[in-house]
Amino acid sequence: MPGEVLLAAFLLQLPPLASSYPTGAPASACADMTPHHGGAQAQATPAPYTIYISNHTFRVDEPITVTIKGPNYTGLLLRAQSSSRADALGVWQPPPANTKYLHCSGNAHGAITHSNIEVKDNNTVYTWIPPRGMDHIHFIATVAQEKTVFWVNIKSESLTREDTGLPDGGPPLQHQGILLILLPVLLLTLLRTS
């Protein structure tokens, strides 16, 4: 009996073998996309997940949908970045069920993480709004099937800003054409009324 008490006391002094974040990744995980689940290491095998994006081009302020394709998963950290900057770029629209925003790189809506360990699947869709000032971006994710089985830095294909003919992705060219037609009409109207 005394030996069992000593063993129990000793075991209580040890750090947990694997701690996880069942209510979402901490903001500190944004830096290296690593969940820090105690002693658990990221899988060395190729990820069974793919980041599926609705478009390979983007326009400022026009939504892009993102889906994690592969086996069901419980944990997630998802953000957009450029090849030259690791900051979380753009903003995510309200996250789907069982997920929430994560404050990354000073951006309150810069990333998405899980809010619980309920299953997320191929039908879980995330919606992202592109920022100004970027020409190329990609999405990066850490996906956990469970707390000790996860893959880090899964990367999507690159998205390129659509050339609208205006700096920083202004209104599409067809809107400019309408303006060019309406401008003379407006000028003539103004001249006639003066």
C-alpha positions as MATLAB code, in Angstrom:
seq = 'MPGEVLLAAFLLQLPPLASSYPTGAPASACADMTPHHGGAQAQATPAPYTIYISNHTFRVDEPITVTIKGPNYTGLLLRAQSSSRADALGVWQPPPANTKYLHCSGNAHGAITHSNIEVKDNNTVYTWIPPRGMDHIHFIATVAQEKTVFWVNIKSESLTREDTGLPDGGPPLQHQGILLILLPVLLLTLLRTS';
ca = [
       0.000    0.000    0.000;
       2.722    2.583    0.868;
       4.411    1.781   -2.459;
       1.183    2.473   -4.360;
       0.757    5.816   -2.553;
       4.327    6.790   -3.430;
       3.784    5.768   -7.070;
       0.558    7.774   -7.263;
       2.260   10.823   -5.710;
       5.138   10.481   -8.189;
       2.787   10.201  -11.185;
       0.875   13.301  -10.082;
       4.114   15.280  -10.198;
       4.788   14.371  -13.852;
       3.622   16.754  -16.580;
       0.751   15.427  -18.665;
       1.951   13.238  -21.513;
      -0.320   14.954  -23.988;
      -2.267   18.094  -23.373;
      -4.523   19.366  -26.094;
      -6.732   22.345  -26.845;
     -10.272   20.951  -27.160;
     -11.747   24.462  -27.480;
      -9.371   25.744  -30.152;
      -5.751   26.524  -30.875;
      -4.111   29.282  -28.821;
      -3.037   32.467  -30.628;
       0.587   31.440  -30.074;
       0.062   28.566  -32.542;
      -0.309   31.100  -35.383;
       3.446   31.609  -35.526;
       4.461   28.058  -36.466;
       1.043   26.391  -36.993;
       2.035   23.741  -34.423;
      -0.621   22.712  -31.891;
       1.862   21.876  -29.064;
      -0.139   18.875  -27.834;
       2.283   17.986  -25.058;
       4.818   15.507  -26.386;
       2.859   14.655  -29.545;
       4.689   15.221  -32.816;
       3.210   16.078  -36.212;
       2.829   13.163  -38.590;
       5.801   12.653  -40.912;
       3.679   10.974  -43.595;
       2.010   13.005  -46.368;
      -1.221   14.576  -45.147;
      -4.429   12.809  -46.194;
      -5.992   16.281  -46.499;
      -6.176   18.779  -49.340;
      -7.227   22.417  -49.065;
      -9.844   22.879  -51.772;
     -10.432   26.485  -52.938;
     -13.362   27.750  -54.994;
     -11.165   29.895  -57.287;
      -7.551   30.242  -58.351;
      -7.954   33.984  -58.824;
      -9.408   36.521  -56.418;
     -10.774   40.052  -56.362;
     -10.592   42.325  -53.351;
     -13.639   41.915  -51.085;
     -15.128   39.016  -53.122;
     -15.509   35.798  -51.045;
     -13.487   32.646  -51.656;
     -14.743   29.372  -50.152;
     -12.298   26.921  -48.614;
     -12.904   23.270  -47.728;
     -10.613   20.723  -46.093;
     -11.034   17.543  -48.165;
     -10.110   14.180  -46.649;
     -11.041   12.063  -43.630;
     -13.156   13.563  -40.846;
     -11.172   15.776  -38.467;
     -11.663   17.318  -35.030;
      -9.006   20.047  -34.825;
      -8.058   22.806  -37.221;
      -6.008   25.960  -37.641;
      -6.560   27.696  -40.990;
      -5.284   31.017  -42.343;
      -4.255   32.793  -45.546;
      -0.789   34.218  -46.146;
       1.456   35.395  -48.953;
       4.717   33.780  -49.966;
       6.598   36.836  -48.714;
       4.750   37.371  -45.386;
       3.601   34.875  -42.770;
       0.959   37.277  -41.399;
      -2.660   36.123  -41.395;
      -4.197   37.985  -44.339;
      -7.782   38.922  -45.156;
     -10.731   38.177  -42.917;
     -12.916   35.135  -42.484;
     -16.676   35.415  -42.563;
     -18.559   33.952  -39.566;
     -17.140   30.461  -39.012;
     -19.261   27.340  -39.503;
     -20.545   25.212  -36.611;
     -17.921   23.797  -34.236;
     -15.311   26.389  -35.284;
     -14.453   29.959  -34.282;
     -12.203   32.914  -35.104;
      -8.615   32.972  -33.879;
      -6.827   36.302  -33.426;
      -3.631   36.021  -35.524;
      -1.050   38.641  -36.518;
      -3.095   41.427  -34.927;
      -6.089   40.396  -37.054;
      -9.147   39.449  -34.949;
     -10.672   37.481  -37.846;
      -7.363   36.360  -39.354;
      -7.688   32.618  -38.733;
     -10.186   29.859  -37.991;
      -9.800   27.143  -35.351;
     -12.021   24.463  -33.852;
     -14.297   25.439  -30.958;
     -14.792   21.849  -29.770;
     -13.770   18.326  -30.742;
     -16.935   17.547  -32.696;
     -16.250   16.075  -36.123;
     -15.746   18.401  -39.096;
     -15.915   16.925  -42.596;
     -15.855   17.610  -46.337;
     -19.100   19.566  -45.985;
     -17.597   22.095  -43.562;
     -17.078   25.259  -45.635;
     -15.026   28.292  -44.598;
     -15.444   31.646  -46.368;
     -12.569   34.122  -46.695;
     -12.531   37.742  -47.921;
      -9.333   38.870  -49.736;
      -7.512   42.028  -48.635;
      -6.099   44.894  -50.670;
      -2.413   45.068  -51.494;
      -1.769   41.379  -52.229;
      -1.121   39.789  -55.617;
      -0.570   36.148  -54.572;
      -1.800   34.249  -51.534;
      -2.263   30.663  -50.400;
      -4.010   28.982  -47.504;
      -2.169   27.021  -44.861;
      -3.679   24.608  -42.345;
      -2.922   22.300  -39.480;
      -5.483   19.489  -39.314;
      -5.931   17.038  -36.424;
      -7.809   13.766  -36.730;
      -7.360   13.496  -32.971;
      -5.078   15.151  -30.442;
      -2.024   12.991  -31.157;
      -2.598   12.512  -34.912;
      -2.165   15.774  -36.814;
      -0.481   17.263  -39.872;
       1.124   20.711  -39.894;
       1.535   23.308  -42.679;
      -0.754   21.780  -45.284;
      -0.650   24.269  -48.140;
      -3.211   25.077  -50.835;
      -2.491   25.977  -54.413;
      -1.678   29.645  -54.921;
      -4.351   32.225  -55.740;
      -3.533   35.242  -57.920;
      -5.319   38.581  -57.827;
      -7.467   38.970  -60.918;
      -6.314   41.814  -63.141;
      -9.186   44.292  -63.282;
      -7.133   46.994  -64.980;
      -7.213   49.127  -61.853;
      -4.677   49.291  -59.032;
      -5.350   47.025  -56.074;
      -8.235   45.180  -57.705;
     -10.727   48.006  -58.175;
     -14.111   47.575  -59.849;
     -14.236   45.250  -62.850;
     -13.613   46.662  -66.310;
     -17.277   46.334  -67.337;
     -18.145   48.888  -64.624;
     -15.576   51.263  -66.098;
     -17.204   50.891  -69.534;
     -20.588   51.875  -68.101;
     -18.968   54.913  -66.496;
     -17.406   55.916  -69.826;
     -20.834   55.800  -71.478;
     -22.635   57.642  -68.681;
     -20.031   60.366  -68.158;
     -20.727   62.271  -71.445;
     -24.485   61.997  -70.841;
     -24.074   63.459  -67.359;
     -21.852   66.269  -68.677;
     -24.397   67.168  -71.395;
     -27.187   67.184  -68.813;
     -25.193   69.476  -66.539;
     -24.374   71.861  -69.415;
     -28.004   72.084  -70.501;
     -29.248   72.889  -66.986;
     -26.723   75.675  -66.404;
];
